[in-house]
């Protein structure tokens, strides 16, 4: 499962200046000329992920990975990489920075982004500062956070949030593996690379309440910040104020797909059986985790591969209303194609004890899974994915949560649908001929009768989206391109504002 937390607040502060660019679509770091530097502040609300934990969609923090994604505003055109530009900061010439490290650090106090847009009056915005304009400073603001203050009337403990000496000291701690306010580092070779930083540890501390979340700062490495050069070296990234598709975000990947083996329970391997608790038409948690007992057709309690009776087995909760047990049966104790029965007991909902639930499964011979010999197993079966739950080119209001059912239909077969153990989904948008990943390859859930994937449209910017499906079967791994396309539309006017 993938969830996105969009960056909700950006600002850039510059050394020695009371100005900020909190409303600018580009956040720019600089160093070099006269040792003038800038630093970037950003904030995201981790409580949106905490809600996913509390509502049962992502109950286990330990299975989460959080990655910060910010798109570089620079072109990959090499003529622009080497081009000298006029600086908007101190009227100096600036060039694209290359071969550098960016460090990421914790911001210690709450801050306001401010309403500034530009650092200085220059030829790019001179029309806004003519005498005929009533509000001459509409793009030029000292309100909110800047190099000296975090809010109007409230200063940082040190100008620039931290002094260069403080960052250098903390950077040394980080490099040595010690606890530090510096939480990450990314190297940039050419200088036009995007930010892709693993912030799992610090994000989880926000979730646990071990750290207060006031956001994350970015700066050039302390050594570069104090360096001087003829030119101003700069690099920029798109902020939350960009009018493009590339809004910055933190991606949370939750690695715990449903993998129900009820339809393919194999002797000699660990299998997982599920219980789905639907109350009304929604999955709901029970008051307690139910217990499970496994019996044969004569009602006798059977034993697992270690010889223990399989009775009163405590189930585990995987997601909201979804419980499972892991079972392994010995090949020497059971005949293939035998039906067994799993009885789920102690089913309580909101204090009410409900009837036991008896389900069944058929055990299959181990040869269907273990194929060890002097040849490689081959399987010529190919599948065509068929989707349900979202219609082709359907317009979906942002905020809907959709269950996309993906059926694997064997080629040259009109009626048969097969459950597939290994299926992945990719969600992307198109920019001309370029495909831009929104959700990189992610595992599709395998329930008793269907493969499915939950799509939370809260994380999708209004746009047309395309779906690829990858099916792995035998030694084949086949990607089915453009299986489905659909539109996410804005709540009010079908346009993204």
Order of alpha helices (4+ residues) and beta strands (2+ residues): beta-beta-beta-beta-alpha-beta-alpha-beta-beta-beta-beta-beta-alpha-beta-beta-alpha-beta-alpha-beta-beta-beta-beta-beta-beta-beta-beta-beta-beta-beta-beta-beta-beta-beta-beta-beta-beta-beta-beta-beta-beta-beta
